[in-house]
Amino acid sequence: MNTRFKVVIPARYGSTRLPGKPLLNIAGKPMIAHVCERAQEADADEIIVATDDDRIFQAVGDLGFKAVMTRADHQSGTERIAEVARLCGWADNEVIVNLQGDEPLIPPAYIRDVARALAGQQQAGIATLAARIADPEEIFNPNAVKVVLNKTGYALYFSRAPIPWERDTFSRSGGTPSGTLPYLRHIGMYAYTVDFLNRYCLWDASMLESVESLEQLRILWQGEAIRVEIVDKTPPAGVDTQEDLMRVEQVLRSNH
């Protein structure tokens, strides 16, 4: 049985390093068009771009996709998605995948994977992805967020620090992992139920998320479960810089 889900793509015009990022041309079309196409390839029931900018709203419509105008004062993409759910009148049990507007290389299979992970259980209102870390240096890279799971596949904690800390092994080796533990890198793609989104928007920021600068720690702080699906590998990075734009352009042109 196929999992039914919707995809919402938060897209802001403002970007410190790449202003107008969603509308930048990559391989002959705006970046937001590539992201919408990945959602199409994942067989989403509905695809909506959530924006607070008229230029993005117009461009998305011209491309044949649907956009919804949201407020400009949201603190996160999660809050923007919650507004879309309210505006569209979606039921509490609807599954929504949050697909970032600067991820034109995201594998469509991962979009389906995170939706199925949420739909296939009853304990959590949110699911996300992780991949095993192959390069030991990545374990110590604070830009690579690590996650530790319990035996049933739910998150115990997320951190920029190397977790779990192999006390005896690291003290002997100076920081070389033993190879016996499956270190996991968090992949920041989420699926939520509408009911979960409504609860989330009522919560204040937590001390943990402020310290680590990781929004998902607000959820664990509240005592809620996060389902984590392990996928084969970390997907290609999104677009944050001009160099990223050139890299993605090269990949997309070579695929056609």
Secondary structure, 3 states (H helix, E strand, C coil): CCCCCEEEEEECCCCCCCCCHHHCEECCEEHHHHHHHHHHHCCCCEEEEEECCHHHHHHHHHCCCEEEECCCCCCCHHHHHHHHHHHHCCCCCCEEEECCCCCCCCCHHHHHHHHHHHHCCCCCCEEEEEEECCCHHHHCCCCCCEEEECCCCEEEEEECCCCCCCHHHHHHHCCCCCCCCCCEEEEEEEEEEHHHHHHHCCCCCCHHHHHHCCCCHHHHHCCCCCEEEEECCCCCCCCCCHHHHHHHHHHHHHCC
